[in-house]
Amino acid sequence: MLRGAGAIAVALPWLEIMGTERLARAQPAPARRFLAVYTPGGTVIDRWRPTGTETSFTLGPILAPLAPVQDRLLVVDGLDMKSARGEQHQSGIIAWLTGTDQTETGYGRGPSVDQVIASRISAGRKAKPSIQLAVRWATGKSHGLMSPMNVANFEDTAPYSPIPPRLDPVEIFTELFGTLDPGASDDAALRLARRRSILDFLDGRYTALSARLGAADRQKIDQHLTKIREIEQSLGSTPAATGACRAPARIDTSDYNPSTGLNSDDDGTIVDSSTDAAIPKVGKLMTDMLVMALACDITAVGTLQWSDTEAKHTLPWLNLTENHHYYQHNGGFRPAECELIHTWYSEQHLYLLQEMDKVDMGGHSLLDESVVFFGSEISNPASHNKTDMPFLLAGGGGGLRTGRWVRYPSLPHNNLLVSILNLFGDPRTRFGVPVYCTGPLTNLT
């Protein structure tokens, strides 16, 4: 009550401040960086799943290496990849980020969530809209070439073309960080200038060809030219000179052949022992380059693939002589070996998150403003089932509440994809094939 002039009592309307239980909470700022990390072959779910309650839980043996960053994790349990329709492995890697089924052409029918995010926060604002990297990629039947067995990223505009990852760590380093390396010679600049001249030449040739084509083919050529111009512009961009920006440590990768998949056979019997043995150090370098690409503001979106859905490479540092696919099901399901492999991947995830947390972005860490999504194409290696998918989120971007194990009752994983978009300020309520999306997940923020 307010007592006014003449001692007249005037009633106030009910105000939120009058409530005793409600606390005001500011709307969190949208996330600013996104990483997607793929590991092949699902997991051993009963050795992956935590025990305990939502906020007081113990990580399962496979996730145990992540205990030092448990407070930065959101373990997302109980989601089914219902949109994965098609070949067992292929449909899974396609649906993982697109939420769509596999079409007659073999690929997906929509964009991947990373490219939607890139269009929103990175394209036109950063030197590169997004960066896609892969380690020991295109093994087995794909013979080193792009195929539905190994592509996770799809463009944000129709016809949603697949985007192959970059494979050569030396070329990637030179392109991203050549201008940051004080010890670099003029060779890097000369190589970049030569690439730009080649792209200029291709532009002219395509323009001449376009004049002789029909409308449909001309449209395809125009789309292709647009991508070439984007590449050309990115080659001329210089990373931002910020306090957090520095070139990663260079390592010798001469024992690693990024194109070794071209020599592979269908069943993985051809082994490149040197390249396989170099996977850990090359994966670390790829991780370092992704982290610094974000810190240097070269891009705001990235993907790292630890191999492809076949994963027909050996893991000699784990004293495993057969390829990963053999332990999944080609040689019969070997849960002990699969657990060892996926525990090692958790160690790599730990390294990524700790490196992101070290980067000071001005009073907060790179991890604080980011969302990192870890996933696979299947859940159960023996059956190829895609229920109870092993998904993890990490970071603090968009108000993501971590340090929790959240379980859902067999909801479609498309709900998680649209929820990730919401963390970046995208207001949509559906993503991917609509029948497999019932809306954003609750209890993420």
GUMARPA-226631 format. One line per field, with one value per residue (C-alpha): residue in three letters; x negated, z negated, y. Coordinates in steps of 0.5 Angstrom, whole numbers. Each point is the difference from the previous one (the first is absolute). Example, Ala and Ser with C-alpha at 12.3 -4.5 7.8 and 13.67 -1.06 7.14 Angstrom:
<sites>
r = ala ser
x = -25 -2
z = -16 2
y = -9 7
</sites>
This chain:
<sites>
r = met leu arg gly ala gly ala ile ala val ala leu pro trp leu glu ile met gly thr glu arg leu ala arg ala gln pro ala pro ala arg arg phe leu ala val tyr thr pro gly gly thr val ile asp arg trp arg pro thr gly thr glu thr ser phe thr leu gly pro ile leu ala pro leu ala pro val gln asp arg leu leu val val asp gly leu asp met lys ser ala arg gly glu gln his gln ser gly ile ile ala trp leu thr gly thr asp gln thr glu thr gly tyr gly arg gly pro ser val asp gln val ile ala ser arg ile ser ala gly arg lys ala lys pro ser ile gln leu ala val arg trp ala thr gly lys ser his gly leu met ser pro met asn val ala asn phe glu asp thr ala pro tyr ser pro ile pro pro arg leu asp pro val glu ile phe thr glu leu phe gly thr leu asp pro gly ala ser asp asp ala ala leu arg leu ala arg arg arg ser ile leu asp phe leu asp gly arg tyr thr ala leu ser ala arg leu gly ala ala asp arg gln lys ile asp gln his leu thr lys ile arg glu ile glu gln ser leu gly ser thr pro ala ala thr gly ala cys arg ala pro ala arg ile asp thr ser asp tyr asn pro ser thr gly leu asn ser asp asp asp gly thr ile val asp ser ser thr asp ala ala ile pro lys val gly lys leu met thr asp met leu val met ala leu ala cys asp ile thr ala val gly thr leu gln trp ser asp thr glu ala lys his thr leu pro trp leu asn leu thr glu asn his his tyr tyr gln his asn gly gly phe arg pro ala glu cys glu leu ile his thr trp tyr ser glu gln his leu tyr leu leu gln glu met asp lys val asp met gly gly his ser leu leu asp glu ser val val phe phe gly ser glu ile ser asn pro ala ser his asn lys thr asp met pro phe leu leu ala gly gly gly gly gly leu arg thr gly arg trp val arg tyr pro ser leu pro his asn asn leu leu val ser ile leu asn leu phe gly asp pro arg thr arg phe gly val pro val tyr cys thr gly pro leu thr asn leu thr
x = 0 -2 2 2 2 5 -1 3 -2 -2 -1 -6 1 -3 -8 -5 -4 5 -1 -4 -2 -2 -7 -1 -5 -3 1 -7 -4 0 -6 -5 -4 2 -4 2 -4 1 -2 1 4 4 -2 1 6 0 -7 1 6 -1 3 4 4 1 -5 -4 -2 -6 -3 0 -7 0 2 -5 -5 4 1 -5 5 7 2 0 4 7 1 6 3 6 1 1 -2 6 -1 -6 4 -5 -6 -2 -6 1 7 -3 -6 5 5 -4 -1 6 6 2 0 -4 2 0 -7 -3 0 4 6 -1 -6 -4 1 -7 1 6 -4 -5 5 2 -6 -6 1 -2 -3 -6 -5 3 7 -2 -5 0 -6 0 -6 -1 6 4 -3 3 5 0 -8 -2 6 6 6 7 -5 -4 3 4 0 5 1 5 4 3 -2 -4 -6 -5 -6 -6 -5 -7 -6 -7 -2 -6 5 5 -6 -3 7 3 -7 -5 0 0 -6 -6 -5 3 -3 3 2 7 2 -3 4 7 -1 -1 6 4 -3 3 7 0 -2 6 5 -2 1 6 3 -1 3 6 2 1 4 8 3 0 -8 -1 3 -5 -6 2 1 -7 -3 3 -4 -6 0 1 -6 -4 2 -2 -6 -2 3 -5 2 2 -6 3 -3 2 -2 -6 -3 0 -6 -2 -2 -3 5 -4 2 7 3 7 2 -2 8 -1 -4 5 4 7 -2 -5 -6 -5 -3 -4 -4 -3 6 4 -5 0 7 -1 -4 3 7 -3 -3 7 3 -5 1 8 -1 -4 4 6 -5 -3 7 -1 6 6 2 -4 0 -5 1 -4 0 7 5 -4 -6 -4 -7 -4 -1 -7 -1 5 -3 6 -3 7 4 6 5 -2 1 7 3 -5 -3 6 1 -6 3 -7 -4 6 0 -8 1 6 -4 -6 5 3 -8 0 7 -4 -5 4 4 -6 -3 6 1 -7 1 2 5 0 2 3 -2 1 4 4 3 0 4 -3 4 -3 3 0 4 3 0 -1 -5 2 7 0 5 1 4 -3 -5 -7 1 -4 0 -5 -1 4 2 8 1 -2 1 -6 -2 6 2 7 4 6 6 -2 0 -2 -7 3 2 -7 -2 5 -1 -8 3 4 -7 -2 6 4 7 2 4 -1 -6 -2 6 6 3 -6 0 5 -3 -6 -3 2 -5 -6 -1
z = 0 1 -4 5 -1 -5 -4 6 1 7 1 5 5 -1 2 1 -6 -5 1 -5 4 7 1 6 5 6 7 2 6 6 0 5 2 2 1 2 -1 3 -3 4 -2 -6 -7 -5 -3 -7 0 2 -4 -7 -6 -5 0 5 -4 -4 4 2 7 3 2 7 -2 -7 4 0 -8 0 4 -2 -2 7 3 1 1 4 0 3 6 7 7 3 6 2 6 5 0 -8 0 5 -2 -7 2 5 -6 -5 1 6 -4 7 3 6 7 6 2 -6 -4 -5 2 -4 -3 -6 -6 0 7 -3 -6 5 4 -6 -4 5 7 2 -6 -1 5 1 -1 -3 0 1 -2 -1 -2 4 4 6 -2 3 6 1 2 -2 3 -2 -1 -4 -5 -2 0 -5 2 5 3 -3 7 5 3 -7 3 -4 -3 0 -6 1 -1 0 -6 3 5 -5 -4 5 2 -7 -3 5 -1 -8 0 -1 2 7 7 5 3 -3 3 7 -1 -2 6 5 -3 1 7 2 -3 4 6 -1 -1 7 3 -4 2 8 -1 -3 6 4 -5 -2 -5 -5 1 0 -7 -2 3 -4 -7 2 1 -6 -4 4 -2 -7 0 3 -5 -6 3 0 -7 -6 -7 -5 -5 -6 -7 0 8 1 5 -3 -1 7 0 5 3 6 -2 1 7 0 6 -2 1 8 -1 -5 2 -2 -6 -3 1 3 -6 0 -6 -1 2 -5 -6 1 -1 -7 1 7 -4 -5 5 3 -7 -1 7 -1 -7 2 7 -5 -5 6 3 6 -1 -5 3 0 1 -2 3 -3 6 4 -1 2 -4 3 -3 -5 -7 -2 -6 -3 2 4 7 3 3 -4 4 -1 -8 2 3 6 -4 -5 -5 -5 -6 -3 6 1 -7 1 6 -2 -7 4 4 -7 -1 6 -2 -6 3 5 -6 -4 5 2 -8 0 5 -3 4 -4 -7 2 4 7 -3 -4 7 4 1 1 3 0 3 5 5 -4 -7 0 4 0 3 3 -5 0 -7 -6 4 -4 1 -4 0 -4 -1 -2 6 0 -7 0 -7 0 -6 1 3 3 2 5 2 7 3 7 1 4 -6 -2 7 -1 -7 2 5 -5 -4 5 0 6 -2 4 -3 5 4 5 2 -4 -1 -5 -3 -6 -2 -5 -5 -7 -6 4 -2
y = 0 7 6 6 7 1 -7 -4 -7 -2 -7 -2 -6 -6 0 -5 3 -2 -7 -4 -6 3 2 4 -3 4 -3 -4 3 -4 -5 3 -7 -7 -6 -7 -6 -7 -6 -7 -6 2 -2 -6 3 -3 2 7 2 3 -2 5 6 6 4 -5 -6 -4 0 -7 -4 3 7 0 3 7 0 6 4 -3 6 3 -6 -2 -7 -1 -7 -3 3 -4 1 -1 4 -5 -3 -4 -4 -2 5 5 2 1 5 3 1 2 7 1 -4 -2 -7 -3 2 -4 4 -3 6 4 5 6 4 -2 4 3 3 3 3 2 4 3 2 -1 1 7 2 -5 -2 -7 -1 -7 -5 -8 -4 -7 -5 -7 1 -4 -7 -6 0 7 0 7 3 4 -5 -1 -4 6 7 3 7 3 7 5 1 -5 -5 -1 -2 -4 3 -4 1 3 -6 3 3 3 4 2 3 4 2 2 2 2 7 -1 -4 5 -5 -2 2 3 -7 0 7 -2 -7 4 5 -6 -3 7 1 -8 2 7 -5 -5 6 3 -7 -2 7 -2 -6 2 4 -6 -4 0 3 -6 -1 7 0 -5 3 7 -4 -3 6 3 -5 1 8 -2 -4 6 5 -5 -1 8 1 1 -3 5 3 -2 -2 -7 -1 -4 -5 -7 -4 -3 -7 -5 -3 -3 -7 1 -1 4 -3 -7 -2 0 -6 -4 -6 -2 -4 4 -5 5 3 6 -1 7 4 -4 1 8 0 3 5 2 0 5 5 0 1 6 3 0 3 6 1 1 5 3 2 -4 -3 -1 -7 -7 -7 -6 -7 -5 -5 -2 -5 -5 1 -5 2 -3 3 -2 4 -4 -6 -2 -3 -1 6 4 -3 -7 1 3 -6 -2 -5 -1 5 1 5 0 2 5 3 1 4 4 2 2 5 2 2 4 4 2 3 4 3 1 4 4 1 3 5 7 4 6 -2 -7 -6 -2 -6 5 3 -7 -6 -6 -6 -7 -6 -6 -3 -6 -2 -8 -2 -8 2 7 2 8 0 3 4 2 7 5 8 4 8 5 4 2 -1 -8 -3 -5 -4 -5 -6 1 -6 0 -5 -2 6 2 2 6 3 1 3 5 2 1 5 3 1 4 5 -4 0 -6 -6 -5 -2 -6 -4 2 -6 -2 7 1 7 2 -4 3 0 2 7
</sites>
